[in-house]
Amino acid sequence: MAFTNSYRRPVALGILAEEELLGPDPYDVNFVFPIHPESLETDRIRLIPFIPKVHVKAAWEVLSVHHNELFRFYPFVIPTQDQFLTFMERRVRRDPQNISFAIIDKTRPDNAHPELGGGSLAGLISLFDTSAEQLVTEIAFVMIFPAFQRTHVTSNAVGLLMKYCLDVPTASPPGLGLRRVQWHCHSKNIKSKQLAERVGFRDEGILRWHWVLPKELGADGHVHLRDGDPASGKPGRDTISLSVCWDDWENGGREKVQQQIDRRV
């Protein structure tokens, strides 16, 4: 039987045009699940969908200075503000499986950025590969800015997002009722693995050769490849896979996370 394959590899896409970089106005987060603001706030932090027009100025002031540190273990390179905005528009907003949140630390006023509505921009945290059919998501792109590391911000942001994902819709405040929340990190990113385990994620093993990395990230990847590799010169990455499932959550997981949120450091 004859067959054809008309697939053509897409041409690499460049930076978006200026009028597209900030997304539509009003900003449409285009996420597969509802956003419940009352479920995304504690007495110390607030998670709000990342809106480029509001948040990019404060974000890039930090990302541009601490770029190598903050992006070290990610499988991509984003060296400029326009590339960052293009990533947030193409990879996040236009894909209904993904959403990014700005982490606002309500305990630290920031008079230089009144657009934040009180508090300081402490980092970013996202949900990727979210499936309404399979009731699963991944907490990803967790980026706590240096001035807020080793404070209440990390445990509050991660814990709050876990509650939003794993509590059921009839809870008060309402959750999404997901059955599984994943956490993936570079096999060398021990701090990320320790953070996940501290809030109740269970190690499920290593995904070997999970990512093809840009050449710039070779120092933390596998650089020894076989002859004829289609991505020759680009290193590979192993990924640690962890998860919290609904039954973990209902059997002590929720209480463990709440203890982390309530800690005063």
N, C-alpha and C positions, 0 to 999 in steps of 0.2 A: 504494500500500500504506500503510495506517495504521500509525503508531508512537506510542509514548509515551516520556516521559522523566520518571521519578518522582524524580529526584535532588533533594535539598534540601540546601542549604549547611549544614554543621554549625554549631551554636551555639558561639561561642567558649568554650573551657573555662577555668575559673578555677583557682585554687590548689587543690591536693589537700588532702583532709582530713588532719589532723595524724597520724592513725594510718597514713597511706599515704606520708607524706613521706620516711621513711627506708627505704622498700622492705621486702621480706619478711625474715624472720629464721628460718633462716639466709639470708644474702643470695645471691640467684640472679642472676648476671650475664647469663644468658639470651643468650649469644653464639653465633653460627652456627658458629664454629670452636673447637677446644680451646685452653685456656690452658696454656702450658708455663712454669711459673715459672723453670725453669733457663735458659730462652731470654730472659728479661726482666730480666737483672741483669748488671752489670759490677762491677769492683772499686770503682767510685765512685757508681753509682746503681742503684736498683731501681725497676722499674715494677710496680705492683700494682693490680688492678682497684679503681676508686674505690668505696669503701663509705661511704655517707653517715654512718652511725653512728660510723665511725672517723675520717673525714677532713674532714667539713664544718666542724668547729670551727676547725681550723687554716687551712682554705682560705678561709673567709669573713672571718677576721681580716685577711687580705690583700686579698681581692676588694672588701671594703667600703671600704677606704681608697684603693685604686688602681683603682676601678671604671672611671672614664672612660678612663684610659690603657689598661687591659687589654682592654676591650670595644670600643674605638674602631672597629675595622675589621670587627666581626662584623655579620651582617645581622639582629640581634635585640638587644633590650634586656632585661637581667635585673637589676633594681635592688635586690631584697631577697633575703635568705637563703631564705625560703619559695618564692619564684619560682625561685631557683636549684635548690633541691631538687625542685621540680615539673618543671623542665626535665630534670634528671638522671633522674628516674623515668619521665616520659612519653616524652621524646624519645630517651633513651639506653637505659635498662634494659629497657623494654617492647618495644623494637624490636630483634630479634635481629641486625639488620645493624650495630648500633652498640655500641661499648664505650668507656668512658673509663678511663684509668689515672691514678693518683696517681704523681707523680715524687718519689721519695725520694732526697735527697742523703745518701749514707752518710758523707760526709766531714765533715758538720756536725751534731754532736749537738744535740738540742733537748729539754732537760730539762723545758720547760713543756708538752710534748705527748708523754708516754710512750706514749700509745696508738698512735703511729706506728711503734713497734717498733724504734727506733734510727734516727738521722738526722733530717733536716728535710724538711718538705713544700716542694718547690721549684717546683711547678707541676702542670699537667694536660696530658695529651695523649690523643687519641682516634683510633679508627678508625670512620669513618662509611660508610654505603652499601656495606657489604661483601657480596659475592655469592659464595657457595660454588659456584654453577653457572658463573659467568663468571670466577672466580678473580681478582677485582679488589676493591680497597678504596681509601679515601681517608684519608690522615693529616690530621686536622682538629682544630679546637678546641685548637691548640697554644698554651698559655698559660704562659710562664715568668715566675715572680714577680720583681719588680724586684731584690731582693737577690741573685738567682741569675743574672741576665742578664750576658752577657759573661764567663761562667765555663765550666767543662767541662759544665755541666748540659745546655745546649741540644743540643750535638753528640752527647753520649752518649744522651740520650733519643730524639732523632730517629733517630740511627744504629741504636740498639738495636731500635727498632720496625721499621725498614726490614729489618734482618736477620731478625727474627721473621716478617715478611711474605714475604720473597723467598727465603730459604733453603728448601730442599726438606724434606719431613717426615723423610727418612732421614738428614739431616745431624745433626751432634752439636755443640751442642744442636739439637733439631728446629725447623724453621720450618713455615710454612703452604704454601709452594710456590705463592704467587700469581704470576700472569703480569703484572699491572699494579698499580702503586701510584700514586695520583693525589695532587696537591697543588693546592688552589685557594686563591687569596687575592685580597683587594680590589686593584683595579688601582692604588690609591695606596699600598698597603702594600709599599713597596720593600724594607724590611728582611726581610719574609717571603719575597719572591721571591729575594733574595740568599742567604738561609739555604738555601732549597730547592736552588738552583743549586750552592751550596757542597758539598752532600752528593750531588750527581749527578743531580738532577732536570733534565729537559730542557723548555724552554719550548715549549709547543704552540700558543700564541696567546691571544687575548682572547675570552671569552664575553661578548658585548655585551648589556646590559640583562638580566643573569642573575638578579638578585634585585630584588624590591620591598622597599624598606627602610622601617622605621618613620619617622615624621615627625621624631623626635628626631635621626636620623642624616643629616639633609639636608645638613649642611656638607660631607660627603665623598661625596655622590652627585650624580646628575643631577637637577636640580630643574625643568628646563624640559620640560613635558609637553604633549601635544596636548589640545585641547578634547574632552571626552567620555571621557577616560581612566577606566576603572573604578576605579582606585586613586588618584584625583585627590588631590593633596596629599602623596602618599608618593613620595619620590625613588627613583631607580633606581641599580643598581650594575653596573659592569663587573667581570668576574672574570678574573684571569690563571690559565690552566690549564697545569700542568706534570705530568710523569710520569716514573717509572722503570719499565721493563719488564724481564721476566726476562732478555732477551738483553743489555740494558744491564748488568744485574747480573752476568752471567756473563762479560762482556767488560770487566772492569776496575772495574765499579761497586762490587762487594763490597770490593775493596782500597781504593778511594777513601773509602768510609765507615769502614772500619777505621782508616785514617790519621786521620780526624777524631776517632774515639773515643779513639785512643791519644794524641792531642795533650795536652800538659801546659801549661796556661795559668795 
